[in-house]
């Protein structure tokens, strides 16, 4: 069996590049978050690496307990990592002061919660909810300019006809689209969305995801969606899977045109290789060959082959991945 191609190291950034200077908009390296409760420690993140370039649209997926929600709370400035590095739009999340944190959460990142009722104030209309960040941050001082900005965003989200309605008078999908408009009102560099379709049906979810993609495309806002919904994959260019507190695989999507001129979407899955050579094999690969404890590796001219430990040795180039052969990586 041949393992998936290894993707570029997701936490890698040139050592001489200052965060935010021609570098990634979101950059995490060896990110660790440990929670302690009554003497018991739980590692939610175990050396996670992630790179998101400016203007990209990325979904982070994973099972419950994989660490994806912990990652989002750190990126939003609501929590601090235990160790590692995290830089968003040039802001070091480990060292920022209280004043910088306030600015960061108000102007640098926008946030959309899963709960539709958590995003909007119930006693304000849709237009007033979108205008509120502009008033609080005083980024647009003239009322006429604020009204123009609100109208622009409501039109962008296709909810201009809802401007005078209260949240309770809106459908779940309309509430989320108004929430997206409010989240990008101050022109943040990064939009973070926590399970934005978690309370919606399939058809409405598709509308909200398309609205997020529209914001990403029209405003150029770097967007990160955390979700367990597999249908999100159809709306993003790149999907990063987290398993056991680390990035494990990535799926990259691109459009090609065949010989008949028809456009086709091509999706390629990659295993993520960290800076010390470790990777996580997809679970279905491991289960298919009943891989356990340790495996045999074979170095070929253009790929690495993997065999169960019980298999007879392959070509002379095969190695035992338990570490006794001097190989540089281990399979997870």
NORKAJO-V178875 format. One record per pair of residues at least 24 apart in sequence whose C-alpha atoms are under 10 Angstrom apart, sorted by sequence separation. I is the first residue (numbers start at 1). J is the second residue. If there is no record, write none. Layout:
i->I j->J
i->I j->J
This chain:
i->26 j->50
i->27 j->51
i->28 j->52
i->43 j->67
i->44 j->68
i->77 j->101
i->126 j->150
i->127 j->151
i->130 j->154
i->153 j->177
i->154 j->178
i->157 j->181
i->173 j->197
i->176 j->200
i->191 j->215
i->205 j->229
i->209 j->233
i->210 j->234
i->211 j->235
i->212 j->236
i->213 j->237
i->247 j->271
i->248 j->272
i->249 j->273
i->295 j->319
i->296 j->320
i->297 j->321
i->26 j->51
i->27 j->52
i->44 j->69
i->45 j->70
i->76 j->101
i->77 j->102
i->153 j->178
i->156 j->181
i->172 j->197
i->191 j->216
i->206 j->231
i->209 j->234
i->210 j->235
i->247 j->272
i->248 j->273
i->295 j->320
i->296 j->321
i->297 j->322
i->306 j->331
i->24 j->50
i->25 j->51
i->26 j->52
i->27 j->53
i->44 j->70
i->45 j->71
i->107 j->133
i->127 j->153
i->154 j->180
i->155 j->181
i->173 j->199
i->190 j->216
i->205 j->231
i->206 j->232
i->209 j->235
i->210 j->236
i->246 j->272
i->247 j->273
i->248 j->274
i->294 j->320
i->295 j->321
i->296 j->322
i->24 j->51
i->25 j->52
i->26 j->53
i->44 j->71
i->77 j->104
i->78 j->105
i->106 j->133
i->107 j->134
i->127 j->154
i->153 j->180
i->154 j->181
i->172 j->199
i->173 j->200
i->205 j->232
i->209 j->236
i->247 j->274
i->294 j->321
i->295 j->322
i->23 j->51
i->24 j->52
i->25 j->53
i->26 j->54
i->76 j->104
i->77 j->105
i->106 j->134
i->126 j->154
i->153 j->181
i->154 j->182
i->172 j->200
i->173 j->201
i->176 j->204
i->180 j->208
i->206 j->234
i->246 j->274
i->293 j->321
i->294 j->322
i->297 j->325
i->299 j->327
i->23 j->52
i->24 j->53
i->25 j->54
i->76 j->105
i->152 j->181
i->153 j->182
i->171 j->200
i->172 j->201
i->176 j->205
i->196 j->225
i->198 j->227
i->202 j->231
i->206 j->235
i->238 j->267
i->240 j->269
i->293 j->322
i->294 j->323
i->296 j->325
i->23 j->53
i->24 j->54
i->25 j->55
i->75 j->105
i->106 j->136
i->107 j->137
i->151 j->181
i->173 j->203
i->174 j->204
i->177 j->207
i->181 j->211
i->189 j->219
i->190 j->220
i->191 j->221
i->192 j->222
i->193 j->223
i->194 j->224
i->195 j->225
i->196 j->226
i->197 j->227
i->198 j->228
i->237 j->267
i->238 j->268
i->239 j->269
i->240 j->270
i->241 j->271
i->248 j->278
i->249 j->279
i->297 j->327
i->22 j->53
i->23 j->54
i->24 j->55
i->25 j->56
i->106 j->137
i->150 j->181
i->153 j->184
i->173 j->204
i->176 j->207
i->177 j->208
i->180 j->211
i->181 j->212
i->184 j->215
i->188 j->219
i->189 j->220
i->190 j->221
i->191 j->222
i->192 j->223
i->193 j->224
i->194 j->225
i->195 j->226
i->196 j->227
i->197 j->228
i->198 j->229
i->234 j->265
i->238 j->269
i->240 j->271
i->241 j->272
i->248 j->279
i->249 j->280
i->22 j->54
i->24 j->56
i->76 j->108
i->77 j->109
i->107 j->139
i->127 j->159
i->150 j->182
i->153 j->185
i->172 j->204
i->173 j->205
i->176 j->208
i->177 j->209
i->180 j->212
i->187 j->219
i->189 j->221
i->190 j->222
i->191 j->223
i->192 j->224
i->193 j->225
i->194 j->226
i->195 j->227
i->197 j->229
i->240 j->272
i->247 j->279
i->248 j->280
i->249 j->281
i->297 j->329
i->76 j->109
i->126 j->159
i->127 j->160
i->130 j->163
i->152 j->185
i->171 j->204
i->172 j->205
i->173 j->206
i->174 j->207
i->175 j->208
i->176 j->209
i->177 j->210
i->187 j->220
i->188 j->221
i->189 j->222
i->190 j->223
i->191 j->224
i->192 j->225
i->193 j->226
i->194 j->227
i->195 j->228
i->196 j->229
i->246 j->279
i->247 j->280
i->248 j->281
i->249 j->282
i->297 j->330
i->20 j->54
i->33 j->67
i->75 j->109
i->76 j->110
i->103 j->137
i->126 j->160
i->129 j->163
i->173 j->207
i->174 j->208
i->177 j->211
i->181 j->215
i->187 j->221
i->188 j->222
i->189 j->223
i->190 j->224
i->191 j->225
i->192 j->226
i->193 j->227
i->195 j->229
i->233 j->267
i->246 j->280
i->248 j->282
i->297 j->331
i->49 j->84
i->54 j->89
i->76 j->111
i->126 j->161
i->127 j->162
i->128 j->163
i->150 j->185
i->173 j->208
i->176 j->211
i->177 j->212
i->180 j->215
i->184 j->219
i->197 j->232
i->295 j->330
i->296 j->331
i->11 j->47
i->45 j->81
i->47 j->83
i->48 j->84
i->49 j->85
i->50 j->86
i->51 j->87
i->52 j->88
i->53 j->89
i->126 j->162
i->127 j->163
i->128 j->164
i->149 j->185
i->172 j->208
i->173 j->209
i->176 j->212
i->294 j->330
i->295 j->331
i->11 j->48
i->12 j->49
i->33 j->70
i->45 j->82
i->46 j->83
i->47 j->84
i->48 j->85
i->49 j->86
i->125 j->162
i->126 j->163
i->127 j->164
i->128 j->165
i->129 j->166
i->149 j->186
i->184 j->221
i->195 j->232
i->243 j->280
i->294 j->331
i->295 j->332
i->10 j->48
i->11 j->49
i->12 j->50
i->13 j->51
i->32 j->70
i->33 j->71
i->45 j->83
i->46 j->84
i->47 j->85
i->125 j->163
i->126 j->164
i->127 j->165
i->128 j->166
i->129 j->167
i->293 j->331
i->294 j->332
i->10 j->49
i->11 j->50
i->12 j->51
i->32 j->71
i->43 j->82
i->72 j->111
i->125 j->164
i->126 j->165
i->127 j->166
i->146 j->185
i->243 j->282
i->293 j->332
i->9 j->49
i->10 j->50
i->11 j->51
i->31 j->71
i->124 j->164
i->125 j->165
i->126 j->166
i->243 j->283
i->291 j->331
i->292 j->332
i->9 j->50
i->10 j->51
i->11 j->52
i->33 j->74
i->124 j->165
i->125 j->166
i->126 j->167
i->291 j->332
i->9 j->51
i->10 j->52
i->123 j->165
i->124 j->166
i->125 j->167
i->8 j->51
i->28 j->71
i->31 j->74
i->123 j->166
i->124 j->167
i->125 j->168
i->126 j->169
i->122 j->166
i->123 j->167
i->125 j->169
i->126 j->170
i->121 j->166
i->122 j->167
i->123 j->168
i->140 j->185
i->33 j->79
i->35 j->81
i->120 j->166
i->121 j->167
i->122 j->168
i->139 j->185
i->140 j->186
i->286 j->332
i->28 j->75
i->33 j->80
i->34 j->81
i->35 j->82
i->120 j->167
i->122 j->169
i->139 j->186
i->27 j->75
i->32 j->80
i->33 j->81
i->34 j->82
i->119 j->167
i->126 j->174
i->130 j->178
i->134 j->182
i->138 j->186
i->139 j->187
i->26 j->75
i->32 j->81
i->33 j->82
i->34 j->83
i->126 j->175
i->129 j->178
i->130 j->179
i->133 j->182
i->137 j->186
i->283 j->332
i->31 j->81
i->32 j->82
i->33 j->83
i->117 j->167
i->129 j->179
i->130 j->180
i->131 j->181
i->132 j->182
i->133 j->183
i->157 j->207
i->277 j->327
i->278 j->328
i->279 j->329
i->280 j->330
i->281 j->331
i->282 j->332
i->31 j->82
i->32 j->83
i->33 j->84
i->116 j->167
i->117 j->168
i->126 j->177
i->127 j->178
i->130 j->181
i->131 j->182
i->133 j->184
i->134 j->185
i->135 j->186
i->157 j->208
i->277 j->328
i->278 j->329
i->279 j->330
i->280 j->331
i->281 j->332
i->31 j->83
i->32 j->84
i->126 j->178
i->129 j->181
i->130 j->182
i->133 j->185
i->134 j->186
i->276 j->328
i->277 j->329
i->278 j->330
i->279 j->331
i->280 j->332
i->30 j->83
i->31 j->84
i->32 j->85
i->125 j->178
i->126 j->179
i->129 j->182
i->130 j->183
i->132 j->185
i->133 j->186
i->134 j->187
i->157 j->210
i->158 j->211
i->276 j->329
i->277 j->330
i->278 j->331
i->279 j->332
i->29 j->83
i->30 j->84
i->31 j->85
i->127 j->181
i->128 j->182
i->129 j->183
i->130 j->184
i->131 j->185
i->132 j->186
i->157 j->211
i->275 j->329
i->276 j->330
i->277 j->331
i->278 j->332
i->29 j->84
i->30 j->85
i->31 j->86
i->116 j->171
i->117 j->172
i->120 j->175
i->126 j->181
i->127 j->182
i->130 j->185
i->131 j->186
i->156 j->211
i->157 j->212
i->274 j->329
i->28 j->84
i->29 j->85
i->30 j->86
i->116 j->172
i->119 j->175
i->120 j->176
i->126 j->182
i->129 j->185
i->130 j->186
i->273 j->329
i->28 j->85
i->29 j->86
i->115 j->172
i->116 j->173
i->119 j->176
i->157 j->214
i->27 j->85
i->28 j->86
i->29 j->87
i->116 j->174
i->117 j->175
i->120 j->178
i->156 j->214
i->157 j->215
i->27 j->86
i->28 j->87
i->116 j->175
i->117 j->176
i->119 j->178
i->120 j->179
i->156 j->215
i->26 j->86
i->27 j->87
i->28 j->88
i->115 j->175
i->116 j->176
i->119 j->179
i->26 j->87
i->27 j->88
i->115 j->176
i->116 j->177
i->118 j->179
i->119 j->180
i->25 j->87
i->26 j->88
i->27 j->89
i->114 j->176
i->116 j->178
i->117 j->179
i->120 j->182
i->153 j->215
i->156 j->218
i->24 j->87
i->25 j->88
i->26 j->89
i->27 j->90
i->113 j->176
i->116 j->179
i->119 j->182
i->156 j->219
i->24 j->88
i->25 j->89
i->26 j->90
i->112 j->176
i->119 j->183
i->24 j->89
i->25 j->90
i->26 j->91
i->27 j->92
i->112 j->177
i->23 j->89
i->24 j->90
i->25 j->91
i->113 j->179
i->19 j->86
i->20 j->87
i->23 j->90
i->112 j->179
i->113 j->180
i->19 j->87
i->20 j->88
i->21 j->89
i->111 j->179
i->112 j->180
i->19 j->88
i->20 j->89
i->21 j->90
i->110 j->179
i->111 j->180
i->112 j->181
i->19 j->89
i->20 j->90
i->110 j->180
i->112 j->182
i->19 j->90
i->20 j->91
i->110 j->181
i->111 j->182
i->112 j->183
i->18 j->90
i->19 j->91
i->20 j->92
i->110 j->182
i->111 j->183
i->112 j->184
i->19 j->92
i->110 j->183
i->111 j->184
i->11 j->85
i->109 j->183
i->110 j->184
i->11 j->86
i->109 j->184
i->110 j->185
i->107 j->183
i->108 j->184
i->110 j->186
i->106 j->183
i->107 j->184
i->109 j->186
i->110 j->187
i->111 j->188
i->107 j->185
i->108 j->186
i->109 j->187
i->110 j->188
i->107 j->186
i->108 j->187
i->109 j->188
i->110 j->189
i->111 j->190
i->112 j->191
i->113 j->192
i->114 j->193
i->115 j->194
i->106 j->186
i->107 j->187
i->108 j->188
i->109 j->189
i->110 j->190
i->111 j->191
i->112 j->192
i->113 j->193
i->114 j->194
i->115 j->195
i->116 j->196
i->107 j->188
i->108 j->189
i->109 j->190
i->110 j->191
i->111 j->192
i->112 j->193
i->113 j->194
i->114 j->195
i->115 j->196
i->116 j->197
i->106 j->188
i->107 j->189
i->108 j->190
i->109 j->191
i->110 j->192
i->111 j->193
i->112 j->194
i->113 j->195
i->114 j->196
i->115 j->197
i->116 j->198
i->105 j->188
i->107 j->190
i->108 j->191
i->109 j->192
i->110 j->193
i->111 j->194
i->112 j->195
i->113 j->196
i->114 j->197
i->115 j->198
i->116 j->199
i->104 j->188
i->112 j->196
i->113 j->197
i->114 j->198
i->115 j->199
i->116 j->200
i->248 j->332
i->111 j->196
i->113 j->198
i->114 j->199
i->115 j->200
i->114 j->200
i->89 j->188
i->89 j->189
i->88 j->189
i->89 j->190
i->88 j->190
i->110 j->221
i->109 j->221
i->114 j->226
i->109 j->222
i->110 j->223
i->111 j->224
i->112 j->225
i->114 j->227
i->76 j->190
i->109 j->223
i->75 j->190
i->76 j->191
i->76 j->192
i->75 j->192
i->76 j->193
i->73 j->192
i->72 j->192
i->72 j->193
i->73 j->194
i->72 j->194
i->69 j->194
i->68 j->194
i->69 j->195
i->89 j->222
i->55 j->189
i->56 j->190
i->57 j->191
i->59 j->193
i->60 j->194
i->61 j->195
i->54 j->189
i->55 j->190
i->54 j->190
i->75 j->224
i->72 j->224
i->72 j->225
i->72 j->226
i->57 j->212
i->71 j->226
i->57 j->213
i->68 j->225
i->69 j->226
i->68 j->226
i->69 j->227
i->57 j->216
i->68 j->227
i->56 j->216
i->57 j->217
i->68 j->228
i->55 j->216
i->56 j->217
i->55 j->217
i->57 j->220
i->64 j->227
i->25 j->189
i->26 j->190
i->55 j->219
i->56 j->220
i->57 j->221
i->58 j->222
i->59 j->223
i->60 j->224
i->61 j->225
i->62 j->226
i->63 j->227
i->64 j->228
i->25 j->190
i->55 j->220
i->56 j->221
i->57 j->222
i->58 j->223
i->59 j->224
i->60 j->225
i->61 j->226
i->62 j->227
i->63 j->228
i->54 j->220
i->55 j->221
i->56 j->222
i->57 j->223
i->58 j->224
i->59 j->225
i->60 j->226
i->61 j->227
i->62 j->228
i->63 j->229
i->54 j->221
i->55 j->222
i->56 j->223
i->57 j->224
i->58 j->225
i->59 j->226
i->60 j->227
i->61 j->228
i->62 j->229
i->54 j->222
i->55 j->223
i->56 j->224
i->57 j->225
i->58 j->226
i->59 j->227
i->60 j->228
i->61 j->229
i->62 j->230
i->53 j->222
i->54 j->223
i->59 j->228
i->61 j->230
i->52 j->222
i->53 j->223
i->59 j->229
i->52 j->223
i->59 j->230
i->61 j->232
i->71 j->242
i->52 j->224
i->60 j->232
i->61 j->233
i->59 j->232
i->60 j->233
i->68 j->241
i->58 j->232
i->59 j->233
i->68 j->242
i->71 j->245
i->58 j->233
i->66 j->241
i->67 j->242
i->68 j->243
i->70 j->245
i->59 j->235
i->66 j->242
i->67 j->243
i->68 j->244
i->58 j->235
i->59 j->236
i->65 j->242
i->66 j->243
i->67 j->244
i->68 j->245
i->57 j->235
i->58 j->236
i->59 j->237
i->60 j->238
i->61 j->239
i->62 j->240
i->63 j->241
i->65 j->243
i->66 j->244
i->67 j->245
i->68 j->246
i->57 j->236
i->58 j->237
i->59 j->238
i->60 j->239
i->61 j->240
i->62 j->241
i->63 j->242
i->64 j->243
i->65 j->244
i->66 j->245
i->67 j->246
i->68 j->247
i->56 j->236
i->57 j->237
i->58 j->238
i->59 j->239
i->60 j->240
i->61 j->241
i->62 j->242
i->63 j->243
i->65 j->245
i->66 j->246
i->67 j->247
i->56 j->237
i->57 j->238
i->58 j->239
i->59 j->240
i->60 j->241
i->61 j->242
i->62 j->243
i->63 j->244
i->66 j->247
i->56 j->238
i->57 j->239
i->58 j->240
i->59 j->241
i->60 j->242
i->61 j->243
i->62 j->244
i->62 j->245
i->62 j->247
i->52 j->238
i->61 j->247
i->62 j->248
i->60 j->247
i->61 j->250
i->50 j->240
i->60 j->250
i->59 j->250
i->59 j->251
i->49 j->242
i->48 j->242
i->58 j->252
i->48 j->243
i->26 j->222
i->48 j->244
i->49 j->245
i->50 j->246
i->25 j->222
i->26 j->223
i->45 j->242
i->46 j->243
i->47 j->244
i->48 j->245
i->49 j->246
i->50 j->247
i->25 j->223
i->26 j->224
i->45 j->243
i->46 j->244
i->47 j->245
i->48 j->246
i->49 j->247
i->45 j->244
i->46 j->245
i->47 j->246
i->48 j->247
i->49 j->248
i->44 j->244
i->45 j->245
i->46 j->246
i->47 j->247
i->48 j->248
i->43 j->244
i->44 j->245
i->45 j->246
i->46 j->247
i->43 j->245
i->44 j->246
i->45 j->247
i->33 j->245
i->32 j->245
i->31 j->245
i->32 j->246
i->31 j->246
i->30 j->246
i->50 j->272
i->49 j->272
i->49 j->273
i->49 j->274
i->48 j->274
i->49 j->275
i->47 j->274
i->10 j->240
i->11 j->247
i->10 j->247
i->10 j->250
i->7 j->249
i->6 j->249
i->7 j->250
i->5 j->249
i->6 j->250
i->7 j->251
i->30 j->274
i->4 j->249
i->7 j->252
i->29 j->274
i->30 j->275
i->29 j->275
i->7 j->269
i->8 j->270
i->9 j->271
i->10 j->272
i->11 j->273
i->12 j->274
i->5 j->268
i->6 j->269
i->7 j->270
i->8 j->271
i->9 j->272
i->10 j->273
i->11 j->274
i->12 j->275
i->4 j->268
i->5 j->269
i->6 j->270
i->7 j->271
i->8 j->272
i->9 j->273
i->10 j->274
i->11 j->275
i->4 j->269
i->5 j->270
i->6 j->271
i->7 j->272
i->8 j->273
i->9 j->274
i->10 j->275
i->4 j->270
i->5 j->271
i->6 j->272
i->7 j->273
i->8 j->274
i->9 j->275
i->3 j->270
i->4 j->271
i->5 j->272
i->6 j->273
i->7 j->274
i->8 j->275
i->9 j->276
i->3 j->271
i->4 j->272
i->5 j->273
i->6 j->274
i->9 j->277
i->6 j->277
i->7 j->279
i->6 j->279
i->6 j->280
i->3 j->280
i->4 j->281
i->3 j->281
i->4 j->282
i->3 j->282
i->4 j->285
i->3 j->285
i->2 j->285
i->1 j->285
i->1 j->289
i->2 j->297
i->2 j->298
i->6 j->303
i->5 j->303
i->4 j->303
i->5 j->304
i->3 j->303
i->4 j->304
i->2 j->303
i->3 j->304
i->2 j->304
i->3 j->305
i->1 j->304
i->2 j->305
i->3 j->306
i->1 j->305
i->2 j->306
i->1 j->306
i->2 j->307
i->1 j->307
i->1 j->308
